Every structure is written in structure tokens, then in C-alpha cells.
């Protein structure tokens, strides 16, 4: 099984630990290396909120598929 994945983020922080993020994620999984084609890569874009707590970051994101598929 072959797995390919990537992400790109733009984060803006606004005082008191709050932040806003936009992102683009991409990737896919194939059973065999011979099946890999770049046309099969799926893309998602979205927005999110960030809050830095004393024990670590808290985040919530919403993503939207750029190429909707039937089935």
C-alpha cells in the first residue's frame, strides 16, 4: 500500500492565545505503486480556529472538498 499526503497552512495569531488558520490538504492511498497517478490526488481546503492553552493547543477546523465525487 502506498500513501501520499501533504498540507499547507497559513496561521495568524491574535493576542491572548487565539489564532486563525487557512489550509490546503492533499493526498491519496493506492494499493500498488503502479496505480499511482497524480490525477488521483484529492484536495481539501478550509478554515480553522486555534487557542493555545497551558497544556497544549486546542483547534477546530472545517474542510471542503475541492473536487466533489459521486458515490
Secondary structure in CASP SS format (residue, H / E / C, confidence):
PFRMAT SS
TARGET T0000
AUTHOR 0000-0000-0000
METHOD secondary structure of the structure
MODEL  1
X C 1.00
X E 1.00
X E 1.00
X E 1.00
X E 1.00
X E 1.00
X E 1.00
X E 1.00
X E 1.00
X E 1.00
X E 1.00
X E 1.00
X E 1.00
X E 1.00
X C 1.00
X C 1.00
X C 1.00
X E 1.00
X E 1.00
X E 1.00
X E 1.00
X E 1.00
X E 1.00
X E 1.00
X E 1.00
X E 1.00
X E 1.00
X E 1.00
X E 1.00
X E 1.00
X C 1.00
X C 1.00
X H 1.00
X H 1.00
X H 1.00
X C 1.00
X C 1.00
X H 1.00
X H 1.00
X H 1.00
X C 1.00
X E 1.00
X E 1.00
X E 1.00
X E 1.00
X E 1.00
X E 1.00
X E 1.00
X E 1.00
X E 1.00
X E 1.00
X E 1.00
X E 1.00
X C 1.00
X C 1.00
X E 1.00
X E 1.00
X E 1.00
X E 1.00
X E 1.00
X E 1.00
X E 1.00
X E 1.00
X E 1.00
X E 1.00
X C 1.00
X C 1.00
X C 1.00
X C 1.00
X C 1.00
X C 1.00
END
